[in-house]
């Protein structure tokens, strides 16, 4: 957002790939500050994020007395979903359980862990020791069902939309996003909204968004490959759900 001492809210980074400040109070009077790029085609250099963080904190009048630790990380997001006919089983980030629009993965992975362990134990018991491929296919079909793939297609659509936004558009997006009823923005971040809920989420975003964002949303749906990818999954015409072996990254 904008700040009277922050150069229009950009802190010397106008025209560059946008980022934002994530802040969280800790115990003992300490604070966690993190300059974060939400989504981008090309990763921002760490030195650019560090420069922005210090400029932003200075503009906000925050004086850092001591630095206890520094964290640097790139989180790959998006990419193809696992093929359902393979004999290799994976989980967590290796199974692409990373939210394409937020980078979150741990909560969802932990939430799916017990169910998938039970599913795999049942599949191995039914398939027998000599038919691991059948058990693996059962695992993938359960972890990445048609419903989960529809949700993933929606999240990829959001990721591609965010990756193409400039700073002003990102500001408009956040303002609109947090005007939604809490269950929708919290559910989106937690990957807990069903594919039907996500349609309601999208309609509410469209209703609340300013006109330039409305136009951007429509153009993105109609012109970007992720829009066609989303439509195919929601209409049941995507090749993966239909049983073909094309990866979800081929859009």
Steps between C-alpha positions, in 0.01 A plus 500: 500500500597865486676689776561877511875446544531201271523648152142413406533159663782373280806588710725559203379196304243651260496311172668191649341166586286584806552364851337560837593502867391211720530588871432289810555593866705253705563470873746719687428813301638349179346517153523281193520702177504336160502668160319260272429475130161330477545348154727577206614339177862575589618491864602829656863519617535480876701823503206683340261369765742597778537849355123541484456370855740754648355785294147404600583472870678836487199662330273359769723636776609155620852492646664158515710469816622144447467230234469154653479298179447528126290271284532463125281270297360436154177297485428345158127521430279372221643236270343174385282287722614139550402247233244260638627193313854500643633244747693748715330640810596839646354740753523860616680742269624203293135427418437867416297570813638855494225760460576666162383843613648512852788253525341337806538122525559377856145540632346323201759223506439435869126513443521235226762279666282276718237447232756415234687262732174314560421503127842360413482228767162393367619507139809291578287249689261462209760504223744257658877517509543447126273777377654820632404685181131449572549628855693806373225583252242476776712737711529761225131475409412572863755774564431677171137421430303687234373734774853574625615560143220751447614682813862492380398640160330791677808564713726490193270753335546726804876449497530599135277802561716620790825439311392747232396783734688823566516667840176698466309191388641295787379769741151488348504123520590489870243767589229304317616163633477605865157655447364151441318320783763340724412142413582564136839671531604268784376198306689606189826533692442166678399308183177403676248639248327252271494562125142630539609730785778633278244601236314698769837645608567614143154657461538692826848620397355619170213685668728675752790576265553844342426528130864463380531173692168377362633556148828327589316198640284461190798544265706249699221241488445542127858552376746332736568124461422454870146618427450225242663254741253603771199468270608153381524373857169648609320362194657155535670517162859511627711214366641403841167433666389319187791258541762634260861531618560865410641699791309790649787731413428468131244777468 
